[in-house]
Amino acid sequence: MYTPLVQAQTQPGIINFGYGYPRPPKDINLIARRALRQDDADIFFPHEMPQGQLTLCRQIAQMLVHQGLEVFPENLIITNGSQQGLSLAMNYYVQPGDWVIVEAPTYYGAISILENLGAKIIGIPMTAEGMNLDLLEQYLHSHRPKLIYTISTFHNPTGLTTTQNHRQQLLALAEKYECPILEDNAYEGINFDAVPAPIKALDKNNLVTYLSTFSKTLMPGLRVGYMVVTGKHYQAIIERKLLHDLHTSSISQTIVSEYLASGHYRRHLSRLRTDNLQSRNTMLQALERYFPEEIRWTVPTGGLFLWVQLPDDFPIGTIRNEAFAQNVYLACGSAFFPDKQGYPAMRLTFCLSPEEIEQGISIVGKLLKKYISRECVDTKPLVVNRRISHYQPLVHSS
């Protein structure tokens, strides 16, 4: 799925609803030049430590305190984006043939890593509150999985954020069955409302490995992410990183460090939240105007995506092809389910210009109306109130 997304992004005139990255900060060139304007260019010549630059680790640890996660610099590992963090953690915890629990739907990149590892994936359906915890406990008891992978905040692809209570219950189950949790929080910091502290903040037994990245807030090309790893797992994952790449780019780390030190990152996040909120509202209003009544979608309180649920047996592949013929790229929901076994859906990014959102949603809406049938039965697990004046968090549908 990744290659077509990037190719679509490079084609002029394409409205890309599948590409989930922020608008680049306007001052990134200034900050990069300042970061690289060093008297001694030799500072970029030697190898770095595999866990990353100490200054950057300290800055990230301080940043995480504001999100309720108190960690020390020595708990951090700087990675080449959070994708490398996923790979390192999954290769550490999982062996071929092991059972692994994920949310269904979930991030397709994580599914790909697990499939490549030869893991056996259990997809736990998402409800309005998050992963179905009753089903989770059943599988923890019967299959004894080696890992739980969860996106607790601004879930990719649904946009859902779990409650504090759900996080506590999930961690309690993991502790009861001694199953590690991999918490992917790639969209931290781009929230419109307050969000609960990460599951890792509740972790007293070193069961949770935490991931995040600057790709979703600064720019993806820097490839700077990080892991929070505590206890005996830290050194083992450091050794695995040495086998991958020795260390993350010194230049990229220096640019991110300068951005954090200058105060520009804090101001950039504030602007990004404002812009994303306006874009989300623009998309919600466009969905109300152009989409058929039978279609449902989520209303995220941050992140970059919302999730559109379609009636059963809907020809989403045909719609995707016809939309692309009209220069609109869609990410089909099947890619976000283990073995691509899921209900018809689309993931839409709202970090586009108002003009692109209006035009693209209008085109997709006409295609949906072309194929909609009054006999369609809505059996999806997640729905929302469609009225603009009453946007509510996800509610569970029977």
C-alpha positions in Angstrom: 0.0 0.0 0.0 2.9 2.4 0.8 4.3 2.6 -2.8 1.0 3.7 -4.5 0.5 6.3 -1.7 3.8 7.9 -2.3 3.5 7.7 -6.1 0.1 9.4 -5.9 1.5 12.2 -3.8 4.1 13.0 -6.5 1.6 13.2 -9.3 0.3 16.8 -10.0 -3.4 17.3 -9.6 -4.0 14.3 -7.4 -6.2 14.8 -4.3 -4.6 12.2 -2.0 -6.9 11.2 0.8 -4.6 8.3 1.6 -1.4 10.1 2.5 -1.3 10.9 6.2 1.4 13.5 6.8 1.2 17.0 8.0 1.8 20.2 6.1 5.6 21.0 6.4 6.5 23.7 8.9 7.3 27.0 7.1 10.4 27.6 9.2 12.0 24.1 8.8 14.6 25.4 6.3 15.7 28.2 8.7 15.9 25.7 11.7 17.9 23.2 9.6 20.4 25.8 8.4 20.8 27.0 12.0 21.3 23.4 13.2 23.9 22.6 10.6 25.8 25.9 10.9 28.4 24.5 13.2 32.0 25.8 13.6 33.3 22.2 13.6 31.8 20.1 10.8 33.6 17.1 12.3 30.8 16.7 14.8 28.8 15.0 12.1 31.7 12.7 11.1 32.0 10.1 13.9 29.4 7.4 14.6 26.7 8.1 17.2 25.7 5.8 20.0 22.9 3.5 18.8 20.4 4.8 21.3 20.7 8.4 19.9 22.1 11.8 20.9 22.0 12.4 24.6 20.8 16.0 24.2 17.8 14.9 22.0 16.9 12.1 24.4 16.8 14.6 27.3 14.6 16.9 25.2 12.2 14.2 24.3 12.0 13.0 27.9 11.1 16.5 29.0 8.5 16.8 26.2 6.9 13.5 27.3 6.4 14.8 30.9 3.8 17.2 29.5 1.9 14.2 28.1 1.9 12.5 31.5 4.7 10.1 30.8 7.7 10.5 33.1 10.7 8.8 31.7 14.5 9.2 31.9 16.8 9.8 28.9 18.3 6.4 29.5 14.9 4.8 28.7 14.9 6.3 25.2 16.1 4.9 21.9 16.1 7.2 18.8 14.9 5.3 15.7 14.6 5.8 12.0 11.0 6.7 12.3 8.5 4.7 14.3 8.3 2.1 11.6 11.8 0.9 12.7 10.6 1.0 16.3 7.8 -1.3 15.3 10.1 -3.7 13.6 12.7 -3.7 16.4 10.0 -4.4 19.1 8.1 -7.0 17.1 11.2 -8.9 16.1 12.3 -8.8 19.8 9.0 -10.1 21.3 7.7 -12.4 18.5 9.0 -15.6 17.0 7.6 -17.3 13.9 4.4 -19.1 14.8 3.6 -17.0 17.9 0.2 -15.5 18.4 -0.1 -11.7 18.4 -3.1 -9.6 19.2 -3.9 -6.5 17.2 -6.9 -4.2 16.8 -9.1 -4.8 13.8 -8.7 -2.6 11.9 -5.2 -1.4 12.6 -2.1 0.1 11.0 -1.2 -1.8 7.8 2.5 -1.4 8.4 2.3 -3.3 11.6 0.3 -6.1 10.0 3.0 -6.4 7.3 5.8 -6.7 9.8 4.0 -9.4 11.7 3.1 -11.3 8.5 6.7 -11.2 7.5 7.8 -12.6 10.8 5.5 -15.5 10.4 3.3 -14.6 13.4 -0.3 -15.7 13.7 -2.4 -12.6 14.0 -5.6 -12.3 16.1 -7.6 -9.2 15.1 -9.8 -8.0 18.0 -12.7 -5.9 16.7 -12.8 -2.3 17.6 -15.8 -0.9 19.4 -16.5 2.8 20.2 -14.4 2.4 23.4 -11.5 0.6 21.7 -10.4 -3.0 21.5 -13.2 -5.4 22.7 -11.7 -6.3 26.1 -14.0 -9.3 26.7 -12.7 -10.9 23.5 -9.2 -9.9 24.4 -9.3 -11.8 27.7 -10.8 -14.8 26.0 -7.8 -15.0 23.6 -5.3 -14.1 26.3 -6.6 -17.2 28.2 -6.9 -19.6 25.2 -4.0 -18.6 23.0 -1.4 -17.1 25.3 -0.2 -14.5 22.8 3.3 -13.1 23.0 2.3 -9.4 22.3 -0.6 -7.0 22.2 -0.2 -4.2 19.7 -2.4 -1.1 20.3 -2.7 2.4 19.0 -4.3 4.0 22.0 -4.5 7.7 20.9 -5.9 8.8 17.5 -6.0 5.2 16.3 -4.9 4.6 12.8 -7.2 4.2 10.8 -10.3 5.0 12.9 -9.2 8.1 14.7 -10.5 6.7 18.0 -8.9 7.6 21.4 -9.5 5.1 24.2 -10.5 6.3 27.7 -8.4 6.2 30.8 -10.6 3.3 32.1 -10.1 1.3 28.9 -6.3 1.8 29.2 -6.3 0.7 32.8 -8.3 -2.4 32.0 -6.2 -3.3 29.1 -3.0 -3.0 31.2 -4.6 -5.1 34.0 -5.3 -7.9 31.5 -1.8 -7.8 30.1 -0.4 -8.0 33.7 -2.7 -10.9 34.6 -1.6 -12.9 31.6 2.0 -11.6 31.5 1.6 -10.4 27.9 3.8 -7.4 26.8 2.1 -4.4 25.1 3.5 -2.4 22.2 1.8 1.0 22.4 2.1 3.0 19.1 1.4 6.7 19.7 2.6 8.2 16.4 0.1 11.0 16.6 0.9 12.3 20.0 0.8 16.1 20.4 -1.7 16.8 17.6 -4.8 16.7 19.7 -7.7 19.1 19.7 -8.9 18.2 23.2 -7.2 16.8 26.3 -6.3 13.1 26.0 -5.4 10.5 28.7 -1.8 9.8 29.5 -0.4 6.9 27.6 -0.7 3.3 28.8 3.0 3.4 29.4 2.5 6.0 32.1 0.5 3.4 34.1 3.1 0.6 33.6 4.9 -0.5 36.8 6.1 -3.8 35.6 8.0 -2.9 32.3 5.3 -4.6 30.2 4.7 -1.7 27.9 7.0 -0.5 25.1 6.1 2.9 23.8 6.7 4.3 20.3 6.3 7.7 18.6 7.8 9.8 15.9 8.3 13.3 14.5 7.2 12.2 11.1 3.6 13.1 11.8 4.3 16.5 13.3 7.5 17.9 11.6 8.2 16.0 8.3 8.5 12.4 7.4 11.7 12.7 5.4 13.7 13.4 8.6 13.0 9.8 9.7 13.3 10.5 13.5 11.2 8.4 15.8 11.8 7.1 19.3 11.0 4.2 21.7 10.5 4.3 25.5 11.9 0.9 26.7 12.3 0.1 30.4 13.7 -2.8 32.4 15.6 -5.8 30.8 14.2 -5.1 27.3 16.3 -1.9 26.8 19.7 -3.4 26.2 18.3 -6.3 24.1 16.6 -3.8 21.7 19.7 -1.6 21.5 21.7 -4.6 20.3 19.0 -5.4 17.7 19.3 -1.8 16.5 23.0 -2.2 16.0 22.3 -5.0 13.6 19.9 -2.8 11.6 21.8 0.5 11.1 24.2 1.4 14.0 22.4 4.7 14.7 19.9 7.2 13.3 21.2 10.0 11.1 23.2 12.5 13.1 22.0 15.4 10.8 18.3 14.5 11.3 18.8 14.2 15.1 20.5 17.6 15.2 17.7 19.3 13.2 15.0 17.9 15.5 17.1 18.8 18.6 17.4 22.4 17.4 13.7 22.6 16.6 12.9 21.5 20.2 15.5 23.7 21.8 14.4 26.9 19.9 10.8 26.7 21.1 9.7 26.5 17.4 8.3 23.0 17.9 5.9 24.0 20.6 4.6 26.9 18.4 4.4 24.7 15.4 2.3 22.1 17.2 -0.1 24.9 18.3 -0.5 26.0 14.6 -0.8 22.4 13.4 -3.6 21.7 15.9 -5.5 24.8 14.8 -5.0 24.0 11.1 -6.0 20.3 11.5 -9.1 21.1 13.5 -10.3 23.5 10.8 -9.5 20.9 8.1 -11.3 18.2 10.1 -14.4 20.4 10.4 -14.3 21.2 6.7 -14.2 17.5 5.9 -17.1 16.7 8.3 -19.2 19.4 6.7 -18.4 18.1 3.2 -19.3 14.6 4.2 -22.6 15.8 5.5 -23.3 17.6 2.2 -22.1 15.0 -0.3 -22.3 11.5 1.2 -25.4 9.3 1.2 -27.4 8.9 4.4 -26.4 5.2 4.7 -22.7 6.1 5.1 -21.2 6.5 8.6 -17.9 8.0 9.8 -15.9 8.6 12.9 -15.2 12.1 14.4 -11.6 12.1 15.8 -10.5 14.6 18.3 -7.0 14.8 16.9 -4.6 13.0 14.6 -4.8 13.0 10.8 -7.5 10.5 9.8 -11.2 9.6 10.0 -12.8 6.3 9.1 -15.7 5.9 6.7 -17.8 2.8 7.1 -19.8 1.5 4.1 -22.7 -1.0 3.9 -21.9 -4.6 3.4 -21.0 -5.9 0.0 -20.3 -2.3 -1.2 -18.0 -2.2 -4.3 -15.2 -0.2 -2.6 -12.6 -1.5 -5.1 -14.6 -0.2 -8.1 -15.3 3.1 -6.4 -11.6 3.5 -5.6 -10.7 2.9 -9.3 -13.3 5.3 -10.6 -12.2 7.9 -8.1 -8.6 7.6 -9.2 -9.7 8.1 -12.8 -11.0 11.5 -11.6 -7.7 12.2 -9.7 -8.8 11.3 -6.3 -6.8 8.6 -4.4 -8.6 6.6 -1.7 -7.1 4.1 0.9 -9.4 1.1 1.0 -10.2 -0.3 4.4 -9.2 -3.9 3.6 -5.5 -3.2 4.0 -6.1 -2.4 7.7 -7.4 -5.9 8.6 -5.4 -9.1 9.2 -5.6 -11.1 6.0 -7.5 -8.2 4.5 -10.7 -9.7 6.0 -12.9 -6.8 7.1 -15.9 -4.8 6.2 -16.0 -2.2 3.4 -14.5 1.1 4.6 -12.2 4.0 3.7 -9.6 5.8 5.6 -9.5 9.5 4.8 -6.9 12.1 5.8 -8.2 15.6 6.5 -4.8 17.3 6.4 -5.5 18.8 2.9 -6.5 22.3 1.8 -10.2 23.2 2.0 -10.5 23.3 -1.8 -9.0 19.8 -2.1 -11.3 18.5 0.6 -14.4 20.0 -1.0 -13.6 18.9 -4.5 -12.5 15.4 -3.5 -15.4 14.6 -1.2 -17.8 15.9 -3.8 -16.4 13.4 -6.4 -16.4 10.5 -3.9 -19.9 11.3 -2.8 -21.2 11.1 -6.3 -19.6 7.7 -6.8 -21.1 6.5 -3.5 -24.6 7.6 -4.5 -24.1 5.9 -7.8 -23.7 2.5 -6.1 -25.7 2.9 -3.0 -28.8 0.7 -2.6 -31.7 1.4 -0.3 -31.6 -2.3 0.6 -28.1 -2.0 2.1 -28.0 -3.1 5.7 -25.7 -1.3 8.1 -24.1 -3.8 10.4 -20.9 -2.0 11.2 -19.5 -1.8 14.7 -18.8 1.9 14.8 -21.2 4.8 13.9 -21.6 8.5 14.7 -24.3 11.1 14.8 -24.3 12.7 11.4 -25.7 16.0 12.3 -23.1 18.8 12.3 -24.4 20.4 15.4 -24.2 17.2 17.4 -20.9 15.7 16.5 -20.2 13.1 19.2 -17.5 10.5 19.9 -18.1 7.1 18.4 -21.0 5.1 19.8 -21.4 1.3 19.6 -23.9 -0.1 17.2 -25.6 -3.4 17.7 
